[in-house]
Amino acid sequence: MTKFEVVFITSPGIGHLVPVVEFAHHLINHDPRFSATILIVTMPQRPILNTYIQSRAATSTSTNIKFIHLPIVDPPTPDQYESSFGYSCLLIEKHRPHVKQAITNLMETELDSDRRLVGIITDMFCTSMIAVANELHIPCYLYFPSPATFLGFMLHLPILDTQLTTELSELDTELVIPGFVNPISPSLLPSIALEKEGYSWFLYHGRKYFETVGIVINTFHDLEPYALNSVSTSQVPPIYPIGPILDLVGPAQWHPDQANHERIMKWLDDQPPATVVFLSFGSQGCLSESQVREIAFGLELAEVRFVWALREPSKAKFALPDDHMSLEKVLPNGFLERMTGIGLVCGWVSQVSILAHKAIGGFISHCGWNSILESLWHGIPIATWPVYAEQQMNAFEMVKELGLAIEMRLDYREGSDLVSAKEVERGIKRLMNYDDEVRQKVKEMSKKCKVAKMENGSSYASLGALIEKLVNS
């Protein structure tokens, strides 16, 4: 029997790596003729990535997935970039020769007439690797771990660029973007796209998407029907919505701080069903001390049980946020004592494990796409608090387009904005209203999540079509 190999290359961020690894597992579980090689760009400032990879490598020996760490390259020099996004894009581009060498070695030593390489799948910000695929005459696909609305924006950017007479940040009119029913304010676009360097990188990647032979996206038809239909045009490569692709075990399996995880889960076990609000702002999300205090006062005013994952900015450049060394220093005087038995303030948490717990009734979220899909899967309504990346657009889609979330804020910008304690209180009270229409819609979408991946479901069929294309390419 002929076997098929797929090579993945992903950005060095946990929010990009995890969906790629889960997609590889999903592909292999669906069709055991497949095996996968995942090429890893190393970022020394992010040891948590290595912890995750080591754990997955240890459990992947029987699942035909292997990880190859690419050689470390000289980092971009400060005069070559202006932001962490620019740094990351340049760092990935510098790996091109090593990616080509790794794939060449794979083809020469491990592949034969019974096992062939049928595709290279690049992450949304690894499009410089399309050139490598072309040089090696291997079909190249894009794996897009964000929603179809954001894909619509990225695909529309080359057209928009020809129409702009000013920079995006200076526009005073709303934008009509394929994928969105409603016009969208430029203030909801990613901060990095509103800066000159970030805009040019977005434009570069958006143009490159058209050079792939297919776009695999982590969403499903019942969640984003309008967006998927809008972006699927004759000019765009075929789109394969195969989601939701999730790591439903989460970091509980591999994160070094197991004691903290067990403490939180034990506390949740003692709470009544659907009474706890969970606050988390993602792997890169951290808020100012003044904002942290407003949240604390808001929680007190709301008189609600809570679990709050609170992180502080990293002291190392390009590293992820850290857990606070001293929570007392950032929280209001006596807050922790007053909240004893009512809530937990902690650092790192296994988010998906918490969302799966029966005690959780609502989620105040940064609206990263993985977090949105996890909350929908478990039927937990969100109050939107976007912080970075495309999260403002995600929040707009969830609240205004789909009616699947409650608006805390849509256009929050850390450093130039403050959500007051009263706003926090109002948002929590609305989020935890058990008869809320949003809660009902989320429960219904939770069922559709699961149906999409079952046999005869839309994502199941889409994955089958992708496999057919890979095998026959």
C-alpha positions as CSV (number, residue, x, y, z in Angstrom):
1,M,0.0,0.0,0.0
2,T,1.3,3.5,-0.9
3,K,1.9,5.8,2.0
4,F,1.9,9.5,2.1
5,E,4.1,12.1,3.9
6,V,3.2,15.7,4.6
7,V,5.7,18.3,5.9
8,F,4.5,21.1,8.1
9,I,6.3,24.4,8.9
10,T,4.9,26.7,11.6
11,S,5.5,30.0,13.3
12,P,7.2,29.7,16.7
13,G,4.2,30.6,18.9
14,I,2.1,28.2,21.0
15,G,-1.1,29.5,19.4
16,H,0.3,28.5,16.0
17,L,2.2,25.3,16.9
18,V,-0.6,23.6,18.8
19,P,-3.2,23.8,16.0
20,V,-0.6,22.5,13.5
21,V,0.3,19.5,15.6
22,E,-3.4,18.8,16.3
23,F,-4.1,19.1,12.5
24,A,-1.3,16.6,11.8
25,H,-2.9,14.2,14.4
26,H,-6.3,14.7,12.9
27,L,-5.1,13.9,9.4
28,I,-3.3,10.7,10.5
29,N,-6.2,9.5,12.6
30,H,-8.6,10.1,9.6
31,D,-6.3,8.3,7.1
32,P,-3.6,6.0,8.6
33,R,-1.8,6.0,5.2
34,F,-0.4,9.4,6.2
35,S,2.6,10.4,8.3
36,A,3.8,13.9,9.1
37,T,7.1,15.7,9.7
38,I,6.8,19.0,11.6
39,L,9.7,21.4,11.2
40,I,10.4,23.6,14.3
41,V,11.8,27.1,14.2
42,T,13.6,27.5,17.5
43,M,13.1,30.7,19.6
44,P,15.4,30.4,22.7
45,Q,13.2,33.0,24.5
46,R,10.3,30.5,24.6
47,P,11.2,27.4,26.6
48,I,7.5,26.5,27.0
49,L,7.4,25.6,23.3
50,N,10.2,23.0,23.8
51,T,8.3,21.6,26.8
52,Y,5.3,21.1,24.6
53,I,7.2,19.6,21.7
54,Q,9.1,17.2,24.0
55,S,5.8,16.0,25.4
56,R,4.1,15.6,22.0
57,A,7.2,13.9,20.6
58,A,7.2,11.4,23.4
59,T,3.5,10.5,22.7
60,S,3.7,10.7,18.9
61,T,6.0,7.7,18.2
62,S,3.0,5.5,17.5
63,T,1.2,8.1,15.5
64,N,3.6,8.7,12.6
65,I,4.5,12.2,13.6
66,K,8.0,13.4,14.0
67,F,9.5,16.7,14.9
68,I,12.7,18.1,13.4
69,H,14.3,21.2,15.1
70,L,15.8,23.3,12.4
71,P,19.4,24.7,13.0
72,I,19.5,28.0,14.9
73,V,20.1,30.9,12.6
74,D,21.7,34.3,13.4
75,P,18.8,36.5,14.6
76,P,17.7,39.6,12.6
77,T,19.7,42.6,13.7
78,P,17.7,45.5,15.4
79,D,18.1,47.7,12.3
80,Q,16.2,45.2,10.2
81,Y,12.9,45.2,12.2
82,E,10.7,47.5,14.3
83,S,8.4,45.1,16.1
84,S,8.3,41.5,17.4
85,F,6.2,40.6,14.4
86,G,8.8,41.9,12.0
87,Y,11.5,40.0,13.9
88,S,9.5,36.8,13.8
89,C,8.8,37.1,10.0
90,L,12.5,37.8,9.3
91,L,13.6,34.9,11.6
92,I,11.3,32.5,9.7
93,E,12.6,33.7,6.3
94,K,16.2,33.1,7.4
95,H,15.3,29.4,7.9
96,R,14.6,28.9,4.2
97,P,17.9,27.1,3.4
98,H,17.5,24.8,6.4
99,V,13.9,24.0,5.5
100,K,15.0,23.1,2.0
101,Q,17.8,20.9,3.3
102,A,15.6,19.2,5.8
103,I,13.0,18.3,3.1
104,T,15.7,17.2,0.7
105,N,17.2,14.9,3.4
106,L,13.8,13.5,4.0
107,M,13.2,12.8,0.3
108,E,16.6,11.2,-0.1
109,T,16.7,9.0,3.0
110,E,13.2,8.1,4.0
111,L,10.9,8.2,0.9
112,D,10.6,5.7,-1.9
113,S,8.1,4.4,-4.4
114,D,5.9,3.1,-1.5
115,R,6.0,6.4,0.5
116,R,5.9,9.7,-1.2
117,L,5.9,13.4,-0.1
118,V,2.5,14.8,-1.3
119,G,2.5,18.3,0.2
120,I,4.2,21.0,2.2
121,I,1.8,22.9,4.6
122,T,2.9,26.3,5.8
123,D,1.5,28.4,8.6
124,M,-0.1,31.8,7.8
125,F,3.1,33.7,8.5
126,C,5.6,31.1,7.0
127,T,4.7,31.9,3.3
128,S,8.4,32.5,2.4
129,M,8.5,28.7,2.4
130,I,6.3,28.5,-0.7
131,A,9.4,29.3,-2.7
132,V,11.1,26.2,-1.2
133,A,8.1,24.0,-2.2
134,N,8.2,25.4,-5.7
135,E,12.0,24.7,-6.0
136,L,11.4,21.1,-4.9
137,H,8.3,20.8,-7.1
138,I,6.0,19.9,-4.2
139,P,2.5,21.2,-3.9
140,C,2.2,23.8,-1.2
141,Y,-0.9,24.4,1.0
142,L,-1.6,27.1,3.6
143,Y,-2.8,26.2,7.1
144,F,-4.8,29.1,8.5
145,P,-5.4,28.8,12.3
146,S,-7.6,32.0,12.4
147,P,-11.3,32.6,11.3
148,A,-12.5,32.9,7.7
149,T,-13.3,36.6,8.4
150,F,-9.6,37.2,9.0
151,L,-8.7,35.1,5.9
152,G,-11.0,37.4,4.0
153,F,-9.1,40.5,5.2
154,M,-5.7,38.9,4.3
155,L,-6.9,38.0,0.8
156,H,-8.5,41.4,0.3
157,L,-5.4,43.4,1.4
158,P,-3.6,43.3,-2.0
159,I,-6.8,44.8,-3.6
160,L,-7.3,47.3,-0.8
161,D,-3.6,48.3,-1.1
162,T,-4.3,49.5,-4.7
163,Q,-7.2,51.6,-3.5
164,L,-5.7,53.3,-0.4
165,T,-4.7,56.9,-0.7
166,T,-3.6,57.1,2.9
167,E,-2.3,54.7,5.5
168,L,-4.8,52.3,7.2
169,S,-4.3,54.0,10.5
170,E,-5.4,57.3,9.1
171,L,-8.6,56.1,7.4
172,D,-11.8,57.8,8.7
173,T,-14.2,55.6,6.8
174,E,-15.4,52.0,7.5
175,L,-14.0,49.2,5.4
176,V,-16.1,46.7,3.4
177,I,-14.1,43.4,3.8
178,P,-15.2,40.1,2.2
179,G,-16.3,37.7,4.9
180,F,-17.9,40.4,7.1
181,V,-21.6,41.2,6.6
182,N,-21.1,44.6,8.3
183,P,-18.6,47.3,7.4
184,I,-15.7,47.3,9.9
185,S,-13.9,50.2,11.5
186,P,-10.2,50.5,10.9
187,S,-9.8,50.7,14.7
188,L,-10.7,47.0,14.9
189,L,-7.9,46.0,12.6
190,P,-4.8,44.3,14.1
191,S,-2.4,47.0,15.7
192,I,0.5,45.6,13.7
193,A,-1.5,46.1,10.4
194,L,-1.9,49.8,11.3
195,E,1.9,50.2,11.5
196,K,4.0,50.6,8.4
197,E,6.3,47.5,8.9
198,G,3.4,45.3,10.0
199,Y,1.2,46.4,7.1
200,S,4.0,45.5,4.6
201,W,4.4,42.1,6.1
202,F,0.6,41.5,6.1
203,L,0.5,42.5,2.5
204,Y,3.4,40.2,1.6
205,H,1.8,37.2,3.2
206,G,-1.7,38.0,1.8
207,R,-0.2,38.1,-1.7
208,K,1.6,34.8,-1.1
209,Y,-1.7,33.0,-0.2
210,F,-2.7,33.1,-3.8
211,E,0.4,31.1,-4.8
212,T,-0.7,28.0,-2.8
213,V,-2.7,25.1,-4.2
214,G,-5.2,25.1,-1.3
215,I,-6.0,26.8,2.0
216,V,-6.9,24.6,5.0
217,I,-8.7,26.6,7.7
218,N,-9.5,25.9,11.3
219,T,-13.2,26.7,11.2
220,F,-16.4,25.0,10.1
221,H,-19.3,25.8,7.8
222,D,-22.1,26.2,10.4
223,L,-20.0,28.7,12.3
224,E,-18.9,31.0,9.5
225,P,-21.2,30.2,6.5
226,Y,-21.3,33.8,5.1
227,A,-17.5,34.4,5.6
228,L,-16.6,31.0,3.9
229,N,-18.9,31.6,1.0
230,S,-17.6,35.2,0.6
231,V,-13.9,34.3,0.4
232,S,-14.4,31.2,-1.8
233,T,-14.0,32.8,-5.2
234,S,-12.5,31.6,-8.5
235,Q,-9.4,33.7,-7.9
236,V,-8.7,32.1,-4.5
237,P,-7.2,28.6,-4.1
238,P,-9.7,26.0,-2.9
239,I,-10.6,26.4,0.8
240,Y,-10.9,23.4,3.1
241,P,-12.7,24.2,6.4
242,I,-11.8,21.2,8.6
243,G,-12.3,22.6,12.2
244,P,-12.7,22.9,15.0
245,I,-9.2,21.4,15.4
246,L,-8.5,21.5,19.2
247,D,-6.2,20.0,21.8
248,L,-8.9,19.0,24.2
249,V,-6.4,17.6,26.7
250,G,-4.4,20.8,26.7
251,P,-1.3,21.7,28.8
252,A,-2.7,19.7,31.8
253,Q,-0.8,16.8,30.2
254,W,2.6,18.5,29.6
255,H,3.0,21.7,31.6
256,P,5.5,21.5,34.4
257,D,3.3,23.2,37.0
258,Q,1.0,20.3,37.7
259,A,0.5,21.2,41.4
260,N,-1.1,24.5,40.4
261,H,-3.4,22.8,37.9
262,E,-4.6,20.2,40.5
263,R,-5.2,23.0,43.1
264,I,-7.5,24.9,40.6
265,M,-9.4,21.8,39.5
266,K,-9.9,20.7,43.1
267,W,-11.3,24.1,44.0
268,L,-13.6,24.0,40.9
269,D,-14.9,20.6,42.0
270,D,-16.3,22.2,45.2
271,Q,-18.2,25.0,43.3
272,P,-21.9,24.7,42.1
273,P,-22.4,24.1,38.4
274,A,-22.1,27.1,36.0
275,T,-21.4,29.6,38.7
276,V,-17.8,30.5,38.1
277,V,-16.5,33.1,35.6
278,F,-13.1,32.4,34.1
279,L,-10.8,35.2,33.1
280,S,-7.8,34.5,30.8
281,F,-6.0,36.7,28.2
282,G,-4.0,34.1,26.2
283,S,-0.4,33.0,26.1
284,Q,0.8,36.5,25.2
285,G,-1.8,38.6,27.0
286,C,-1.0,40.7,30.0
287,L,-2.6,43.9,31.3
288,S,-1.3,47.1,33.0
289,E,-1.4,47.3,36.8
290,S,-4.1,50.0,36.7
291,Q,-6.3,47.7,34.5
292,V,-5.7,44.8,36.8
293,R,-7.0,46.8,39.7
294,E,-10.1,47.8,37.8
295,I,-10.8,44.1,37.1
296,A,-10.3,43.2,40.7
297,F,-12.8,45.9,41.9
298,G,-15.2,44.8,39.2
299,L,-15.1,41.2,40.4
300,E,-15.8,42.4,43.9
301,L,-18.8,44.5,42.7
302,A,-20.2,41.6,40.7
303,E,-20.0,39.2,43.7
304,V,-19.3,36.2,41.5
305,R,-17.1,33.2,41.9
306,F,-14.1,33.4,39.6
307,V,-10.8,31.9,38.4
308,W,-8.5,34.6,37.1
309,A,-5.3,33.7,35.1
310,L,-3.1,36.8,35.7
311,R,0.2,37.3,34.0
312,E,2.8,40.1,33.8
313,P,4.9,41.3,30.9
314,S,8.1,39.3,30.4
315,K,11.4,40.9,31.3
316,A,13.1,39.3,28.3
317,K,12.7,40.6,24.8
318,F,10.3,38.5,22.6
319,A,9.6,36.1,25.5
320,L,6.1,35.2,26.7
321,P,4.4,36.8,29.8
322,D,5.4,35.4,33.2
323,D,3.4,34.5,36.3
324,H,3.5,37.4,38.8
325,M,6.1,37.0,41.5
326,S,3.9,38.8,44.0
327,L,0.2,39.1,43.4
328,E,-0.2,41.4,46.4
329,K,1.8,44.1,44.6
330,V,-0.6,44.4,41.7
331,L,-3.9,43.7,43.3
332,P,-5.9,46.1,45.6
333,N,-5.0,46.0,49.3
334,G,-6.7,43.1,51.0
335,F,-8.3,41.8,47.8
336,L,-6.9,38.2,48.1
337,E,-8.1,38.0,51.7
338,R,-11.6,39.3,50.9
339,M,-11.9,36.8,48.0
340,T,-10.8,33.7,50.0
341,G,-13.2,30.9,49.1
342,I,-14.9,33.1,46.4
343,G,-12.2,33.2,43.7
344,L,-8.7,32.1,42.7
345,V,-6.1,34.4,41.2
346,C,-3.4,32.3,39.6
347,G,-0.7,32.3,36.9
348,W,-0.5,29.7,34.2
349,V,-3.7,27.6,33.8
350,S,-4.7,24.7,31.5
351,Q,-7.4,26.7,29.8
352,V,-9.2,24.0,28.0
353,S,-9.4,21.8,31.2
354,I,-11.1,24.7,33.0
355,L,-13.5,25.4,30.2
356,A,-14.5,21.8,30.3
357,H,-15.3,21.9,34.0
358,K,-19.0,21.9,35.0
359,A,-18.5,24.8,37.4
360,I,-17.6,27.3,34.7
361,G,-20.5,29.4,33.5
362,G,-18.8,32.2,31.5
363,F,-15.4,33.2,30.0
364,I,-13.9,36.7,29.8
365,S,-11.6,36.1,26.9
366,H,-9.0,37.9,24.7
367,C,-10.8,36.2,21.7
368,G,-7.9,34.4,20.3
369,W,-9.4,31.9,17.8
370,N,-8.2,28.8,19.6
371,S,-9.9,30.1,22.8
372,I,-13.1,30.9,20.9
373,L,-13.3,27.4,19.4
374,E,-12.6,25.9,22.8
375,S,-15.3,27.9,24.5
376,L,-17.8,27.0,21.7
377,W,-16.9,23.3,21.9
378,H,-17.7,23.3,25.6
379,G,-20.7,25.6,25.3
380,I,-19.3,28.4,27.4
381,P,-20.4,32.0,26.5
382,I,-17.7,34.6,26.1
383,A,-17.5,38.3,27.1
384,T,-15.1,39.9,24.7
385,W,-11.9,41.6,25.8
386,P,-9.5,41.5,22.8
387,V,-5.9,42.5,23.4
388,Y,-3.6,41.8,20.4
389,A,-3.3,40.2,16.9
390,E,-6.6,39.9,15.0
391,Q,-8.6,39.6,18.3
392,Q,-10.6,42.9,17.8
393,M,-11.8,41.5,14.5
394,N,-12.7,38.2,16.1
395,A,-14.6,39.9,18.9
396,F,-16.5,42.0,16.3
397,E,-17.5,38.8,14.4
398,M,-18.6,37.0,17.5
399,V,-20.7,39.9,18.9
400,K,-22.0,41.8,15.8
401,E,-22.0,39.2,13.1
402,L,-22.8,35.9,14.8
403,G,-24.4,36.9,18.1
404,L,-22.3,34.3,19.9
405,A,-20.6,36.5,22.5
406,I,-21.4,39.4,24.9
407,E,-19.6,42.7,24.4
408,M,-17.3,43.8,27.2
409,R,-15.2,45.7,24.7
410,L,-14.5,45.3,20.9
411,D,-11.8,47.9,20.4
412,Y,-9.7,47.6,23.6
413,R,-6.1,48.7,23.2
414,E,-3.7,48.1,26.1
415,G,-1.9,51.2,27.2
416,S,-4.4,53.7,25.6
417,D,-7.6,52.3,27.2
418,L,-9.1,51.3,30.5
419,V,-12.1,49.2,31.2
420,S,-13.6,50.5,34.4
421,A,-14.7,48.4,37.4
422,K,-18.4,49.2,36.7
423,E,-18.0,48.0,33.1
424,V,-16.4,44.8,34.3
425,E,-19.2,44.3,36.8
426,R,-21.9,45.0,34.1
427,G,-20.2,42.6,31.6
428,I,-19.9,39.8,34.2
429,K,-23.5,40.1,35.3
430,R,-24.8,39.9,31.7
431,L,-22.4,37.0,30.9
432,M,-23.6,35.0,33.9
433,N,-27.4,35.6,33.1
434,Y,-28.5,32.0,32.6
435,D,-31.5,32.9,30.5
436,D,-29.4,35.0,28.1
437,E,-30.1,34.5,24.4
438,V,-26.4,34.3,23.7
439,R,-26.0,31.4,26.1
440,Q,-28.7,29.4,24.2
441,K,-27.0,30.2,20.8
442,V,-23.6,29.0,22.2
443,K,-25.1,25.8,23.4
444,E,-26.6,25.1,20.0
445,M,-23.3,26.0,18.3
446,S,-21.5,23.6,20.7
447,K,-23.6,20.7,19.2
448,K,-22.8,21.8,15.7
449,C,-19.1,21.8,16.5
450,K,-19.2,18.1,17.2
451,V,-21.5,17.3,14.3
452,A,-19.2,19.0,11.8
453,K,-16.4,16.5,12.6
454,M,-18.6,13.4,12.6
455,E,-18.9,11.2,9.6
456,N,-21.0,13.0,7.0
457,G,-20.4,16.3,8.8
458,S,-19.1,19.3,6.8
459,S,-15.6,19.3,8.2
460,Y,-15.3,15.5,7.8
461,A,-16.2,15.9,4.1
462,S,-13.9,18.8,3.7
463,L,-11.0,16.8,5.1
464,G,-11.8,13.9,2.8
465,A,-11.7,16.3,-0.2
466,L,-8.3,17.6,1.0
467,I,-6.9,14.1,1.3
468,E,-8.2,13.3,-2.2
469,K,-6.3,16.3,-3.5
470,L,-3.1,15.4,-1.6
471,V,-3.1,11.8,-2.8
472,N,-3.8,12.6,-6.4
473,S,-1.5,15.6,-6.8
